[in-house]
Structure formats: C-alpha cells, structure tokens
Amino acid sequence: MTQSLSVLTGATAGATESFVVVPFELVKIRLQDKASAGKYNGPIDVVKKIVAAEGPLAMYNGLESTMWRHVLWNAGYFGVIHQVRSLLPKRETKQGQMLNDLIAGSIGGTFGTMLNTPSDVVKSRIQNTTRVAGVKPKYNWTWPSIALVAKEEGVGALYKGFVPKVLRLGPGGGILLVVFTTVIEFFEKMKAT
C-alpha cells in the first residue's frame, strides 16, 4: 500500500458512502434547523413533507456537497494514517501497535476534519434550503458556496462547529483504526486455523 493508493481508496470509499448517507443527513439537518423548529414531527414527517413539497429526488439534495465532505475526510484520513504509521517506531507488543494506531488514526481524523469542515458547513446550508421551482437557491454547489460564505462572512465562517467536530472525529479516527486493525487480525487468525 502506498500513500497515493491510500488517498485514492479513501476518496473512493467516501464517494460511495455519500450515496447512503445523504438522505439521513438531509433529515438530520432539517430537524436541527432553528427556523424549522415545530415544522416537523420527527424524521418520517420530514421525509413525507420533503417528498410532497419537493419531489422524491429532493431526498438527495446536497449529494454533491456530502460527497466532497466524505471524499476529503476519507482521503485525508487514510493518506495521513499511512504516512504517520511509517514514521512511528515499530512496536513489538500488541499494546504498542494499538498505541501507534491510536496516534496515527487520531492525527488522520484531525487532518481529515480540517480538510472537510468547509464542505460540511456548506452542505448543511445546501440541505437546509427548501427547493422552489424556478428559484435558484443561494447555496447550491459546494465550491461556489464556499467562496460565497468566505466572501460574505469571512473564512472563519467555514469552520463553524470545528472544535466539537474535531473533538469527536480526531479521537474517533484513532478508535476507528484500532478497532479496524483488531478485527482484521481476528479474522486473519480465524482464517489461519
């Protein structure tokens, strides 16, 4: 495995994951919006109202921005863990290897979060926009929306919510890598017997 292949496989996994995640993200965003408080009576009601007002394909509003969010995080995460693992001293014990994975995964999760937060911010804005026929939404595509937010609100606005997000995804990336490695080793041992 090379670093380039790690980045490519991570990006591919992120793009694939987006197709599954986007309808759930859309429902979550609509339920979390202050302006929508009281508008919906739960997740099923959100789906019913979106489909009725905007059509069934509206459940995939924000697919492009969700894809960028996942592609950037996964590419950053897997690319960084590959590099960090190669720089860490080799550990002879299982606990030492778990520590290396925790460190590499946490650094990867932090880096991935730094890369994808702007696309995550605009994804929420895109998904929180009710589509009206004949009206171009203010936030529609990821990169123009990132430029618009930076222009109107400053670059800092692209990192709203960064601290709680990185506190979740930094250590979460470490835990993810430890669990992944442990499960792979478990299945390899089972296969060998």
Secondary structure, DSSP 4 states (H G I P E B T S, - for coil): --HHHHHHHHHHHHHHHHHHHHHHHHHHHHHH-GGGTTT-SSHHHHHHHHHHHH-GGGGGTTHHHHHHHHHHHHHHHHHHHHHHHHHSPP-SSHHHHHHHHHHHHHHHHHHHHHHHHHHHHHHHHHHTSPP-TT---SS-SHHHHHHHHHHHH-GGGGGTTHHHHHHHHHHHHHHHHHHHHHHHHHHHHHHH-
